[in-house]
């Protein structure tokens, strides 16, 4: 009997837990549709402080505790919580850290000031997600990344995590969404993003603008397939990634019943 193919969704938002853009609802529907179509599905997202643990019935996964995520010279304890997606038999894992995610705001404070450590939070989340999968010992056939905050994951899979057995056969999809912030991730972002000595400055070239556009450009540059998850995506990204030789591209279709995504998954794992 053939084992089920595995899909891991990594997103910085997913309905009903966090809804920042229209794609949060699509991630929810994709996870459920993939699960109903015979895939084994898991989801990972940040545990922002605005996510109500009691309402969504989050609880800590003790067997996965004890991971420290190191960024430059600092170690950040990673706390992993889990919830069952309503109306579906699949699990969503939430990555938490007392210093980085407990605050009751997402990317801006109550005066709309951009958090200085959003770059660090992004790197922690991307590296933490991949470390969590290693701890699972659950090799995904497909990793579908959506949201600017996941932009480093396709790159890390092709560099720092290239030789990890759990990712040996993983294909990565990156969804380009709508621009959602104007700020930059800080002067030290690219330096902090070099989480492994194998990463060279030139490898981070697509991320050089250290902003919303740069994160999506970087994610798309290193992904095996690209999808467009919003009607209004940046024209530069549409021009650069609307057609890329050797990569499967799925353009935004507001009428889609998501079977086009299932076809993409199927094509990638053949």
C-alpha positions, 0 to 999 in steps of 0.5 A: 500500500502506497503511503500518503503524500505529505503537505506542510503548510507554513503561513504567517496567517490562517483562518480562523486564527489570524486573518490579515489578508484574503489568503488566510481563508485560502490557506484554511480551505487548501489545508482541508481540501488537501486533507480530504483529497488523501494527503497527510497535512500539517500546518505551522504558523506563528503564535502571535499574542492576538491569537486567543489560546482558550477560544482556539483550544491551543495546548503545548506539545510537551514532547516537542519542547526543548528546542532552542533556535539560535540567531547569530549569538542568541538562543531563543527557546521555542515553545510549540503549541497545537490545535485541531483545525475546526471541522477538519481532522488536521493539526495546526502547530503554533510557534511561540517565544516569550520575548518575540510573540507574546505581545498583544500586537502583530507587527506594529504597536498600539501607536502603529509603530513598526516593531524594531525586531520584526526582522529577528521575529521573521528569522526565528519563525522560519528557522523554528519552523524547519527545526520543528519539522526535524523534531517531528521526523515527518518528511514533507513531500511538499512545503507550501509557504505563504505570507511574506514572513515565510519568504526565507524558508525556500532559501533555507531549504536550498542552503542551510537545510539542503543536506537534512534527510527530512527535507531530501525529497521536499518540493517547495511552493511560494505564494506571492501575496499583496504588499502589506507593509511599507517598512524595512526589516532593519539594517542588520536583517541580512546579517542575522539571516545568515544562520549557517556558514554555508550562506554567502552574501550573494545568496541573499541578493534577492532579499536585499531590499529587506522589505515586503517586496524583497521577502516575496522576491526572495521566496519566489526566487528559491521556490520550485513553484510559484503561485499568486495569491492576490488580485493586487500583487506588485507589478514588478513581481508579476513581471519577474515571476509571472513566467519563469523557465523551469518553474511551475506557475499558478496565477491568481484566479478568483473563481478557483475551487482550488483544484488547480492547487491540487493539480500543482501538488500532484505534478510536483510529487510525481 
